[in-house]
Amino acid sequence: MHQSYLSEPSNLYQALEKERPRLVRLCTNWLGDSAAAEDVVQETLLEAWRKIEHLRDPQAFRGWLAGIARNMSRRQWQQQGRDLSLMQTTLPTADILAVVPSSFDFEVALDRADLARLLEQALALLPPETRTILVQKYIEDASHSAIADQLGISENVVAVRLHRGKLALQKVLANELQAETATFGLLTANDSWQETRIWCTACGQRRLMGRLNETEFALRCPDCNDEPGSFHAQSGRDYPFDAEFKTFRPAFKRFSVLMDDLFRTAIRQGFLPCGKCGRSLPLQRTIAHYAPPTVRAMRGMHVYCHHCRAGSYESLDGFALNLPEGRAFIQAHPRIRTLPPREIDHNGLPALVIAFASVAENATYDVILKRDTYETLTTVSSDD
């Protein structure tokens, strides 16, 4: 599209009318009211007609137009006395398919309405900043330069954030929405599970299945983690470990060190900074609400940012094994099982015993925690 084309009134009118249906979908999604959206779109088209000379890059016409619509929607929202932070940010079903990562094969016979709902769920789980840049690029059709101008960043940074955003979306589809994604047969070869040489520390009877790629490290037991979304271990998108590995065992060791540092720091301080926005998140001594039901029934702890929807959780079993003493016990006894926790009094303090036993040898490992704070009081190994 050339500037000279849009400078002709008849051509501009046709271009604006062609964009009307898309703008109505966007504004309806933002405002939650189709009648109000029609009014906002009419104002948007009039504003665009008056200010077309301000459009520096004709190729950015659709993004520029959507930007006006968004500003008009925000103005309407504020005029109604409503909080802008509550303004709808999910994507219209008809447009959402454009944001799908290329690594997912959607060229299959699917019910597009069901698929769009799945992707809408996935995008809703992303941090607001990630969701915004994906919307600007793939829904509003904004150019890299237009996005860079609006966000005050370079085009190179825009490209990097878009790449990371698509990876984040892919990870959500492969993890938080794994069961739904698998139903559509969308997992590619890189997302397939393979048997590792690491034993499940819960049952001690099965080797863990693993998945390791550029976006994820995950382990699960075929028996203990048969519930959708249940993992023996999984690197989080909110607190990822900062190293690349080609095999599972060193990745698992690094993951254990990260989780040990993360939650011992949280217990000591009472909070952790959000991995996305840096807000202080109080340590909650329960498993996170988004964990599978059977996992939520376990003792554990978590942090969660309601602003970014970012967080991490860990069971007390995992916490005990991630301690240096726990890692040393597994190193000496690779095949162990988890025993039922016990409540005791330890030197006059109410305490919990998190216990493990070797499957192959006569060896045990106990961690005694304060019952109310989960501070480590002592560890006891039969190898001592």
C-alpha positions as CSV (number, residue, x, y, z in Angstrom):
1,M,0.0,0.0,0.0
2,H,1.4,3.4,-1.0
3,Q,0.9,6.8,0.5
4,S,-0.5,8.1,-2.7
5,Y,-3.1,5.4,-2.7
6,L,-4.4,6.4,0.7
7,S,-4.3,10.1,-0.2
8,E,-7.2,9.5,-2.6
9,P,-10.5,9.9,-0.6
10,S,-12.3,7.1,-2.3
11,N,-9.4,4.7,-1.8
12,L,-9.1,5.7,1.9
13,Y,-12.9,5.2,2.4
14,Q,-12.7,1.7,0.9
15,A,-9.6,0.8,3.0
16,L,-11.3,2.0,6.2
17,E,-14.5,0.1,5.5
18,K,-12.6,-3.0,4.8
19,E,-11.1,-2.8,8.2
20,R,-14.4,-2.2,10.0
21,P,-15.3,-5.9,10.8
22,R,-11.8,-6.5,12.3
23,L,-12.0,-3.3,14.4
24,V,-15.4,-4.3,15.7
25,R,-14.1,-7.6,16.8
26,L,-11.1,-6.0,18.6
27,C,-13.2,-3.4,20.3
28,T,-15.9,-5.8,21.3
29,N,-13.2,-8.0,22.9
30,W,-11.7,-5.0,24.7
31,L,-14.9,-3.5,25.9
32,G,-17.1,-6.6,26.3
33,D,-20.0,-4.7,24.6
34,S,-20.8,-5.0,20.9
35,A,-23.0,-1.9,20.8
36,A,-20.3,0.2,22.5
37,A,-17.7,-1.3,20.1
38,E,-19.7,-0.1,17.1
39,D,-19.7,3.4,18.4
40,V,-16.0,3.3,19.2
41,V,-15.2,1.9,15.7
42,Q,-17.2,4.8,14.1
43,E,-15.2,7.3,16.1
44,T,-12.0,5.4,15.1
45,L,-12.8,5.6,11.4
46,L,-13.5,9.4,11.7
47,E,-10.3,10.0,13.6
48,A,-8.3,8.0,11.0
49,W,-9.9,10.0,8.2
50,R,-8.9,13.3,9.9
51,K,-5.4,12.2,10.7
52,I,-4.3,10.1,7.8
53,E,-1.5,12.5,7.0
54,H,0.1,11.5,10.3
55,L,0.6,8.0,9.0
56,R,4.3,7.9,8.2
57,D,4.5,4.2,7.0
58,P,1.5,3.2,4.8
59,Q,2.5,-0.5,5.3
60,A,1.7,0.0,9.0
61,F,-1.9,1.1,8.2
62,R,-3.7,-1.8,9.9
63,G,-1.6,-1.5,13.1
64,W,-1.9,2.3,13.1
65,L,-5.7,1.9,12.8
66,A,-5.9,-0.7,15.5
67,G,-3.8,1.6,17.8
68,I,-6.4,4.4,17.3
69,A,-9.2,1.9,18.1
70,R,-7.4,0.7,21.3
71,N,-6.9,4.3,22.5
72,M,-10.6,5.1,21.7
73,S,-11.6,2.0,23.7
74,R,-9.4,3.0,26.6
75,R,-11.0,6.5,26.6
76,Q,-14.5,4.9,26.6
77,W,-13.5,2.6,29.4
78,Q,-12.2,5.6,31.5
79,Q,-15.3,7.7,30.8
80,Q,-17.4,5.0,32.4
81,G,-15.2,5.3,35.5
82,R,-13.8,1.8,35.1
83,D,-10.3,0.6,36.1
84,L,-8.1,0.3,33.0
85,S,-6.2,-2.7,34.5
86,L,-9.5,-4.7,34.3
87,M,-9.9,-4.0,30.6
88,Q,-10.3,-7.2,28.6
89,T,-7.0,-8.3,27.1
90,T,-7.7,-11.7,25.6
91,L,-7.9,-12.1,21.8
92,P,-11.0,-12.4,19.5
93,T,-11.6,-16.0,18.6
94,A,-11.6,-15.3,14.9
95,D,-8.1,-13.7,14.9
96,I,-6.4,-15.8,17.5
97,L,-5.1,-18.5,15.1
98,A,-2.6,-16.0,13.6
99,V,-0.5,-16.1,16.8
100,V,0.2,-19.9,16.7
101,P,3.9,-20.8,16.9
102,S,5.1,-22.3,13.6
103,S,6.4,-25.4,15.4
104,F,2.8,-26.6,16.0
105,D,1.2,-28.4,13.1
106,F,-2.3,-27.0,12.7
107,E,-2.7,-28.2,9.1
108,V,-4.9,-31.0,10.4
109,A,-8.7,-31.6,10.4
110,L,-9.8,-29.7,13.5
111,D,-12.8,-27.9,14.7
112,R,-11.5,-24.4,14.4
113,A,-13.8,-23.1,17.1
114,D,-12.4,-25.6,19.6
115,L,-8.9,-24.8,18.5
116,A,-9.4,-21.1,18.9
117,R,-10.7,-21.6,22.4
118,L,-7.6,-23.6,23.3
119,L,-5.3,-20.8,22.0
120,E,-7.3,-18.2,23.8
121,Q,-6.8,-20.1,27.0
122,A,-3.0,-20.3,26.3
123,L,-2.7,-16.6,25.6
124,A,-4.6,-15.7,28.8
125,L,-1.8,-17.6,30.8
126,L,0.9,-15.4,29.3
127,P,2.3,-12.3,31.1
128,P,0.5,-9.1,30.0
129,E,3.7,-7.7,28.3
130,T,4.1,-10.9,26.3
131,R,0.5,-11.0,25.3
132,T,0.5,-7.3,24.3
133,I,3.4,-7.6,21.9
134,L,1.9,-10.7,20.3
135,V,-1.4,-8.9,19.8
136,Q,0.3,-5.9,18.3
137,K,2.2,-8.0,15.8
138,Y,-0.2,-10.8,14.8
139,I,-3.6,-9.3,15.5
140,E,-3.2,-5.6,14.9
141,D,-0.7,-6.3,12.1
142,A,1.7,-3.6,13.4
143,S,5.2,-3.4,11.9
144,H,8.3,-3.9,14.0
145,S,9.1,-0.2,13.6
146,A,5.6,0.8,14.8
147,I,5.8,-1.5,17.8
148,A,9.3,-0.2,18.6
149,D,8.0,3.5,18.5
150,Q,5.0,2.7,20.7
151,L,7.0,0.8,23.3
152,G,10.1,3.0,23.2
153,I,12.4,0.1,22.3
154,S,14.6,-0.8,19.3
155,E,13.4,-3.0,16.5
156,N,15.9,-5.6,17.4
157,V,14.4,-5.8,20.9
158,V,11.0,-6.2,19.3
159,A,12.2,-9.1,17.3
160,V,13.7,-10.8,20.3
161,R,10.5,-10.3,22.4
162,L,8.3,-11.7,19.6
163,H,10.5,-14.7,19.3
164,R,10.4,-15.3,23.1
165,G,6.7,-14.6,23.1
166,K,6.0,-17.4,20.6
167,L,8.3,-19.8,22.6
168,A,6.3,-18.9,25.7
169,L,3.0,-19.6,24.0
170,Q,4.4,-22.9,22.7
171,K,5.5,-23.8,26.2
172,V,2.1,-23.0,27.7
173,L,0.4,-25.2,25.1
174,A,2.9,-28.0,25.8
175,N,2.6,-27.8,29.6
176,E,-0.2,-26.0,31.4
177,L,-2.6,-27.0,28.5
178,Q,-0.8,-30.3,27.7
179,A,-3.9,-32.5,28.0
180,E,-6.0,-30.2,25.8
181,T,-3.2,-29.8,23.3
182,A,-2.6,-33.5,23.1
183,T,-6.3,-34.0,22.3
184,F,-5.7,-32.1,19.1
185,G,-2.6,-34.1,18.3
186,L,-0.5,-30.9,18.2
187,L,2.7,-32.0,19.9
188,T,5.6,-32.3,17.5
189,A,8.5,-34.7,17.6
190,N,10.5,-32.3,19.7
191,D,7.7,-32.5,22.3
192,S,7.7,-36.3,22.6
193,W,8.6,-38.0,25.9
194,Q,11.5,-40.5,26.1
195,E,12.6,-42.8,28.9
196,T,15.5,-41.6,31.0
197,R,17.9,-43.4,33.4
198,I,16.6,-41.4,36.4
199,W,14.4,-43.4,38.8
200,C,11.2,-41.9,40.2
201,T,11.9,-40.9,43.8
202,A,8.2,-41.2,44.8
203,C,7.6,-44.9,44.0
204,G,11.2,-46.1,43.2
205,Q,9.7,-48.5,40.6
206,R,9.7,-46.7,37.3
207,R,12.3,-44.8,35.4
208,L,11.2,-41.2,34.6
209,M,10.1,-40.1,31.2
210,G,11.7,-36.8,30.1
211,R,11.4,-34.0,27.7
212,L,14.3,-31.6,27.1
213,N,14.4,-28.9,24.4
214,E,15.1,-25.2,24.0
215,T,12.0,-24.2,26.0
216,E,11.5,-26.9,28.6
217,F,13.0,-29.4,30.9
218,A,10.4,-31.8,32.4
219,L,10.3,-35.2,34.0
220,R,7.3,-37.4,34.9
221,C,6.7,-40.9,36.2
222,P,4.3,-43.0,34.1
223,D,2.6,-44.2,37.3
224,C,2.9,-41.3,39.8
225,N,2.3,-38.5,37.3
226,D,-0.5,-39.9,35.2
227,E,-2.7,-36.9,35.9
228,P,-2.7,-34.2,33.2
229,G,-0.3,-31.4,34.2
230,S,1.5,-33.5,36.9
231,F,5.3,-33.6,36.7
232,H,8.1,-35.1,38.8
233,A,10.1,-32.0,37.9
234,Q,9.5,-29.2,35.4
235,S,11.4,-26.0,34.7
236,G,9.1,-23.0,35.0
237,R,8.7,-20.2,32.4
238,D,8.7,-17.8,35.4
239,Y,11.9,-19.0,37.1
240,P,13.8,-20.9,34.4
241,F,17.3,-22.2,35.0
242,D,19.9,-20.3,33.0
243,A,21.8,-23.1,31.4
244,E,21.5,-25.4,28.4
245,F,21.9,-29.2,28.6
246,K,21.8,-32.0,26.1
247,T,21.1,-34.8,28.6
248,F,18.7,-35.3,31.4
249,R,20.8,-36.0,34.4
250,P,22.9,-32.8,34.4
251,A,19.7,-30.8,33.7
252,F,18.0,-32.4,36.7
253,K,21.0,-31.6,38.9
254,R,20.9,-28.0,37.9
255,F,17.2,-27.9,38.3
256,S,17.5,-29.2,41.9
257,V,20.1,-26.6,42.8
258,L,17.9,-23.9,41.4
259,M,14.8,-25.0,43.3
260,D,16.8,-25.5,46.5
261,D,18.1,-21.9,46.3
262,L,14.7,-20.5,45.3
263,F,12.7,-22.0,48.2
264,R,15.3,-21.9,50.9
265,T,15.6,-18.2,50.1
266,A,11.8,-17.9,50.3
267,I,11.7,-19.6,53.7
268,R,14.4,-17.4,55.1
269,Q,13.0,-14.1,53.7
270,G,9.3,-14.9,53.7
271,F,9.1,-13.7,50.1
272,L,10.5,-14.0,46.6
273,P,10.7,-11.4,43.8
274,C,8.4,-12.2,40.9
275,G,10.4,-13.7,38.0
276,K,8.6,-11.3,35.6
277,C,7.9,-8.0,37.2
278,G,10.1,-8.1,40.4
279,R,7.2,-7.5,42.8
280,S,7.7,-9.1,46.3
281,L,5.6,-12.3,46.5
282,P,4.9,-13.7,50.0
283,L,5.6,-17.4,50.5
284,Q,2.4,-19.4,50.7
285,R,2.7,-22.7,52.6
286,T,0.4,-24.6,50.3
287,I,0.8,-26.0,46.8
288,A,-0.3,-23.5,44.1
289,H,-3.9,-23.3,43.0
290,Y,-3.0,-24.1,39.4
291,A,-1.4,-27.5,40.3
292,P,-3.3,-30.7,39.5
293,P,-5.8,-31.8,42.2
294,T,-3.8,-34.7,43.6
295,V,-0.7,-32.4,43.8
296,R,-2.6,-29.7,45.6
297,A,-3.5,-32.3,48.3
298,M,0.3,-32.6,49.1
299,R,2.2,-30.5,51.7
300,G,4.2,-27.8,50.0
301,M,4.7,-24.1,49.2
302,H,4.5,-21.7,46.4
303,V,4.8,-18.1,45.3
304,Y,2.4,-16.5,42.8
305,C,2.1,-13.0,41.2
306,H,-1.5,-12.1,40.4
307,H,-0.3,-9.3,38.2
308,C,1.9,-11.4,35.9
309,R,0.3,-14.8,36.6
310,A,3.8,-16.0,37.3
311,G,4.8,-18.4,40.0
312,S,6.5,-21.6,41.2
313,Y,5.6,-24.3,43.6
314,E,7.3,-27.3,45.3
315,S,6.2,-30.2,47.4
316,L,8.0,-30.9,50.7
317,D,9.2,-34.1,49.3
318,G,10.9,-32.2,46.5
319,F,12.2,-29.6,48.9
320,A,13.8,-32.3,51.1
321,L,15.5,-34.0,48.1
322,N,16.7,-30.7,46.6
323,L,18.7,-29.9,49.8
324,P,22.5,-30.6,49.4
325,E,22.0,-33.6,51.8
326,G,19.2,-34.9,49.6
327,R,21.2,-34.6,46.4
328,A,24.1,-36.4,48.1
329,F,21.7,-39.2,49.2
330,I,20.4,-39.7,45.6
331,Q,23.9,-39.6,44.3
332,A,24.8,-42.5,46.6
333,H,21.4,-44.3,46.2
334,P,19.9,-43.6,42.8
335,R,16.8,-45.7,43.4
336,I,14.8,-44.5,46.4
337,R,11.1,-44.2,47.4
338,T,9.2,-41.6,49.5
339,L,7.8,-42.7,52.8
340,P,4.6,-41.1,54.4
341,P,5.4,-37.9,56.3
342,R,5.1,-38.0,60.1
343,E,4.4,-35.3,62.7
344,I,6.6,-35.3,65.7
345,D,7.9,-33.0,68.5
346,H,11.6,-32.2,68.0
347,N,13.3,-30.6,70.9
348,G,10.0,-29.2,72.1
349,L,9.0,-27.9,68.6
350,P,6.2,-29.2,66.4
351,A,7.9,-30.7,63.4
352,L,7.4,-32.8,60.3
353,V,9.6,-35.7,59.2
354,I,9.9,-36.1,55.4
355,A,11.4,-39.5,54.9
356,F,13.0,-41.6,52.1
357,A,14.4,-45.1,51.9
358,S,16.7,-46.8,49.4
359,V,15.0,-49.6,47.3
360,A,18.2,-51.5,46.8
361,E,20.2,-50.9,50.0
362,N,19.4,-50.5,53.7
363,A,19.7,-46.8,53.7
364,T,17.3,-44.0,54.8
365,Y,17.2,-40.2,54.6
366,D,15.1,-38.0,56.9
367,V,14.5,-34.3,56.9
368,I,13.0,-32.7,59.9
369,L,11.2,-29.4,59.3
370,K,9.4,-26.9,61.6
371,R,5.8,-27.6,61.1
372,D,4.6,-24.1,60.7
373,T,7.5,-22.5,58.7
374,Y,9.1,-25.5,56.9
375,E,12.5,-24.3,58.2
376,T,15.0,-27.2,58.1
377,L,15.8,-28.3,61.7
378,T,18.1,-31.2,60.8
379,T,18.7,-34.0,58.3
380,V,19.5,-37.6,59.2
381,S,21.0,-40.2,56.9
382,S,21.7,-43.8,57.7
383,D,25.0,-43.4,55.8
384,D,26.2,-40.8,58.4
